[in-house]
Amino acid sequence: MDSAKEQRNSLRQKILAKRRQVTAKESAQAGLSILKTIMQMNVFKRTVNVASYISLSGELCTQDMNEYFMTRHHLCLPFMVTGLKGKMDFYSFKKGDELVENRFHILEPKNLPENLISEDKIDVIIVPLVAFDNKGNRMGMGGGYYDRMLKKVRKDCLVIGVAYEFQLVDELLVEEWDMPMDIVITEKNCYKFRV
């Protein structure tokens, strides 16, 4: 029998392979569909601090979501701290601000001290994921960045995963450090777990 780690890695690779088959057009359409759901949520009826991310190739496109968050709310984006494994901070980001490519080829904001947003100021966090189950458990890329961050945000911070419907699995093998999500929004459904 495979170990839990091997099972997780096998599932991760299977879903990532499927995600790589998604076209840019399909990714953008899914992102727009999710944005429509987000715009109807009560939490976004007032101005909030939203931590989001810049999507990579194959990931669900967050461009329109981030435009909305910049226009109607306060957007902050992740910065992976060099030299500290799994450490990530969030920095405010406004239209016209520059993004820089990090060592993982991920675009992130400049880490200017005046733009650092402390974890207790984040009202909503949009998290990327590889897979999720019907209990709100999340599987990421395996680096632990979001699991560590989710331990630091306020208890009332709303954690929203965004994904394609095919990323839903029956059950994930959960490790003690894995942090669950409150809601997952796909292009087809809105799954509420802890709200």
C-alpha positions as CSV (number, residue, x, y, z in Angstrom):
1,M,0.0,0.0,0.0
2,D,1.3,3.5,-0.9
3,S,2.1,5.8,1.9
4,A,-0.2,8.8,2.5
5,K,2.5,11.1,1.0
6,E,2.7,9.0,-2.1
7,Q,-1.0,8.9,-2.5
8,R,-1.2,12.7,-2.1
9,N,1.6,13.2,-4.7
10,S,-0.1,10.9,-7.1
11,L,-3.4,12.7,-6.8
12,R,-1.6,16.1,-7.1
13,Q,0.1,15.0,-10.3
14,K,-3.1,13.6,-11.8
15,I,-5.0,16.8,-11.2
16,L,-2.2,19.1,-12.3
17,A,-2.0,17.1,-15.6
18,K,-5.7,17.7,-16.1
19,R,-5.3,21.4,-15.2
20,R,-2.6,21.8,-17.8
21,Q,-5.1,20.8,-20.5
22,V,-7.3,23.8,-19.7
23,T,-7.1,26.5,-22.3
24,A,-6.5,30.2,-21.5
25,K,-10.1,30.9,-22.8
26,E,-11.6,28.2,-20.5
27,S,-9.5,29.5,-17.6
28,A,-10.7,33.1,-18.2
29,Q,-14.4,32.0,-18.5
30,A,-14.2,30.0,-15.3
31,G,-12.6,33.0,-13.5
32,L,-15.5,35.3,-14.7
33,S,-18.0,32.8,-13.6
34,I,-16.5,32.7,-10.1
35,L,-16.3,36.5,-10.0
36,K,-20.0,36.6,-10.6
37,T,-20.6,34.4,-7.5
38,I,-18.1,36.5,-5.4
39,M,-19.8,39.8,-6.3
40,Q,-23.1,38.4,-4.9
41,M,-21.6,37.4,-1.5
42,N,-22.6,39.5,1.5
43,V,-19.0,39.9,2.7
44,F,-18.3,41.9,-0.4
45,K,-21.2,44.4,0.1
46,R,-18.8,46.5,2.2
47,T,-15.2,47.4,1.5
48,V,-12.8,44.7,2.8
49,N,-9.1,43.8,2.7
50,V,-8.8,40.9,0.2
51,A,-5.7,38.7,0.0
52,S,-5.6,37.1,-3.5
53,Y,-3.0,35.8,-5.8
54,I,-1.8,36.1,-9.4
55,S,-2.7,32.9,-11.3
56,L,-0.2,30.9,-13.1
57,S,-0.6,29.1,-16.4
58,G,-3.2,26.4,-16.0
59,E,-4.6,27.8,-12.8
60,L,-8.0,29.3,-12.8
61,C,-7.6,32.9,-14.0
62,T,-7.7,35.5,-11.2
63,Q,-7.2,38.6,-13.4
64,D,-10.8,39.7,-13.4
65,M,-11.3,38.9,-9.7
66,N,-8.2,41.0,-8.9
67,E,-9.4,43.9,-11.0
68,Y,-12.7,43.8,-9.1
69,F,-10.8,43.6,-5.7
70,M,-8.6,46.6,-6.7
71,T,-11.6,48.7,-7.8
72,R,-14.1,47.9,-5.0
73,H,-11.9,46.7,-2.1
74,H,-8.3,46.7,-0.9
75,L,-6.3,44.1,-2.7
76,C,-3.1,42.5,-1.3
77,L,-1.0,39.9,-3.0
78,P,1.5,37.3,-1.7
79,F,5.3,37.7,-1.5
80,M,7.3,34.6,-0.8
81,V,10.0,35.5,1.7
82,T,13.4,34.4,0.5
83,G,15.4,32.2,2.9
84,L,12.5,31.3,5.1
85,K,10.9,28.0,3.9
86,G,7.1,28.3,3.5
87,K,7.0,32.0,4.7
88,M,4.7,34.3,2.8
89,D,3.7,37.9,3.5
90,F,1.0,40.0,1.8
91,Y,1.5,43.5,0.4
92,S,-1.1,46.0,-0.8
93,F,-1.4,46.3,-4.5
94,K,-3.0,49.1,-6.5
95,K,-3.6,49.6,-10.2
96,G,-0.2,50.7,-11.8
97,D,1.9,49.0,-9.1
98,E,4.8,46.9,-10.4
99,L,4.9,43.1,-10.2
100,V,8.3,41.3,-10.1
101,E,9.0,37.7,-11.0
102,N,10.3,35.6,-8.1
103,R,12.6,32.5,-8.1
104,F,9.5,30.3,-8.8
105,H,8.6,32.5,-11.8
106,I,5.6,33.8,-9.9
107,L,4.6,37.4,-10.2
108,E,4.5,39.2,-6.9
109,P,4.4,42.7,-5.5
110,K,7.5,44.5,-4.4
111,N,8.0,44.0,-0.7
112,L,8.0,47.7,0.3
113,P,7.7,47.9,4.1
114,E,5.0,50.6,3.9
115,N,2.8,48.2,1.9
116,L,3.1,45.2,4.2
117,I,-0.4,44.1,5.4
118,S,-0.4,42.3,8.7
119,E,-2.3,39.0,8.9
120,D,-4.8,40.5,11.3
121,K,-5.9,43.1,8.7
122,I,-7.0,40.5,6.1
123,D,-10.8,40.1,6.0
124,V,-11.0,37.6,3.1
125,I,-8.3,35.3,1.6
126,I,-8.6,33.8,-1.8
127,V,-6.5,30.6,-1.9
128,P,-5.3,28.6,-4.9
129,L,-5.6,24.8,-4.7
130,V,-4.8,21.6,-6.5
131,A,-7.7,19.6,-5.0
132,F,-10.5,19.9,-2.4
133,D,-13.0,17.6,-0.9
134,N,-16.6,17.9,0.3
135,K,-15.4,18.7,3.8
136,G,-13.5,21.8,2.8
137,N,-10.1,20.2,3.0
138,R,-7.5,21.6,0.6
139,M,-4.5,20.2,-1.2
140,G,-2.0,22.8,-2.5
141,M,1.3,22.4,-4.3
142,G,3.0,20.9,-1.3
143,G,5.1,23.9,0.0
144,G,2.9,24.7,2.9
145,Y,2.8,28.5,2.3
146,Y,-1.0,28.9,2.6
147,D,-1.3,26.4,5.5
148,R,1.2,28.5,7.4
149,M,-0.5,31.7,6.5
150,L,-4.0,30.5,7.3
151,K,-2.8,29.7,10.9
152,K,-2.0,33.4,11.3
153,V,-5.1,35.1,10.0
154,R,-8.0,36.1,12.3
155,K,-10.5,33.5,13.2
156,D,-13.2,35.5,11.4
157,C,-11.2,35.8,8.2
158,L,-13.2,34.2,5.4
159,V,-11.1,31.6,3.5
160,I,-12.3,31.1,0.0
161,G,-10.8,28.5,-2.3
162,V,-11.3,29.0,-6.1
163,A,-11.0,26.0,-8.4
164,Y,-12.3,24.1,-11.4
165,E,-15.1,21.7,-10.7
166,F,-12.9,18.8,-11.7
167,Q,-10.6,19.5,-8.7
168,L,-13.3,18.2,-6.4
169,V,-12.4,14.7,-5.1
170,D,-14.3,12.4,-2.8
171,E,-11.9,12.6,0.1
172,L,-8.4,14.0,0.8
173,L,-5.9,12.5,3.1
174,V,-5.5,15.3,5.6
175,E,-2.3,16.0,7.5
176,E,-2.3,17.7,10.9
177,W,-1.0,21.0,9.4
178,D,-3.6,21.2,6.6
179,M,-5.9,24.1,7.0
180,P,-9.5,23.8,5.8
181,M,-11.4,26.4,3.8
182,D,-14.8,28.0,4.6
183,I,-16.0,28.1,1.0
184,V,-14.9,26.8,-2.4
185,I,-16.2,28.4,-5.5
186,T,-16.0,26.7,-8.9
187,E,-17.3,27.7,-12.3
188,K,-20.3,25.6,-11.5
189,N,-21.0,25.6,-7.8
190,C,-20.4,27.3,-4.5
191,Y,-19.6,24.9,-1.7
192,K,-20.1,26.2,1.8
193,F,-18.4,24.3,4.6
194,R,-17.9,26.6,7.7
195,V,-20.2,29.6,7.2
